[in-house]
């Protein structure tokens, strides 16, 4: 290769490098924004929680009736709450169970409570209790 051709090749390479550097550093259509302070608002974490209480379990003639309630102790609405009713004999052994939808059609807001009732005619039942089966927020 002649010295003239070599000089032209070097000049072209330098021009290409210069064009690349100018293009990479100078872009008038781009806007750079520098923020002094970034504010991030923390979102409250949803924590669903529910409590089950049984204030009454009474025998009337041939029927035992449980009256209870569920209480939303979380910080988000609950869509469904199911409770397992435990029917017990004299010695406290569970002899039958029922499932009750305590919350189904209307959501239960935080701090609210909803009553539920269950009954049985099983003659061997003398006590009753309820426990949380499942819930959905």
N, C-alpha and C positions, 0 to 999 in steps of 0.2 A: 504494500500500500504506500502510496506516495505521501510525502509530508503534507501536501496540500489537502489530500483526502482525509488524512488523520486529523489535521487541524479542524476541518469542517465537521467531522464526526464528534470531536470533543466539544466544539462550539454548540452543536445541536443537542448533545447530552446535557451541557450546562444550561441551555435555554429550557429544555424539558424539565430539569430539576428546579430551576427558578420558577417556572410556571406552576409546578406542583406545589411548591412551598407557598407561593402567593395565593393560590386557590385554597389551600388548607388553612391559612391564617386569616384571610380576609374574605368574609362572606357578609356582605351588607344586608342581605335579606333575613339573616338570622338575628334574633334578639336574645341577648343573654341577660337573665334576671338574677340578681343576687339579693337574697333576703337576709336582713339583719337578724330576724327572729322568726322562728317557726312555732306556731301554736297548734298543739294537737289536743283535741278534746277527747277525754277518755269516755268511752261508752260503758254504761253499767252492764255488767255481765248478768245474763238472765239465770236465776237460780230457782227452779221450781222445787217446792217442798209442800208436803201436806201432813196433817195430823188427824188421827181418828180417835174419837171419844165415844164411850157408851155410858150415858148417864142413867139409863133405865133398862132393866130386863125383868119383866113381870109376868107372872102366871095368872091368867084369868080363865077359870073353868078348865076347858080342855086345850087351851091355847097358850103358848108362850110368845110374848112380843118383845122385841128389842127395839129401842129407840136410841139413835146415835146421830152423830154429825161429823162431817169432815170440815177442816179449817185450812185455808190456804195460808201457809206461813212462809211462802216464798215471795219473790218479787216480780212474778209474771203470771198472767192469766193461765188457769188450768182448763183444758177442754174436756177431758174425761177423767173421772176418778172411779175406780172399782174397789169395792170392799168385800172381803171374805168374812161371812158371818159364821162363827163357830158355835155349834150347838153341843153342849156338854151334859154328861150324866152326873149323878151324885158325887162320884169320885173325881170329877174334873176332867175325865177323858172325853175327847172330841168324838162324838158318835155320828154327826152329820154336819155338812157345810152348805152354805148358799152363797151365791155371788150377787151383789147388789151394785147397780150403777148409781152412785151417789151424785155424780155430776155427769150430765150427758148432753142435754140440749142447749143449755145456757152456760157460758164460761163462768168460772168462779174467780173473781178478782182477788188480788192480794189483800189479806186481812178479813175477808168474808168467810162465812161458814154456811154450810148447807146441811139440812136435816135429812135423815133416811130412816126407814122403818123396815123391819123384817119380822116374819112370824112363822111359827111351826105348830103343828098339831101332834108332833111325835110325843107320845106319852112317856118315853124314857128320858126326855130332856128336862133338866132341872136348873141349868145355868146357861148363860150365853156370853159371848164376847165378840169383838170384831177386830179385824186387822187390815191394814192397807194391802191391797192385792197389786194394784198398778195405777199409774196416772200418766197423763200426757199433757204437755204444755202446748 
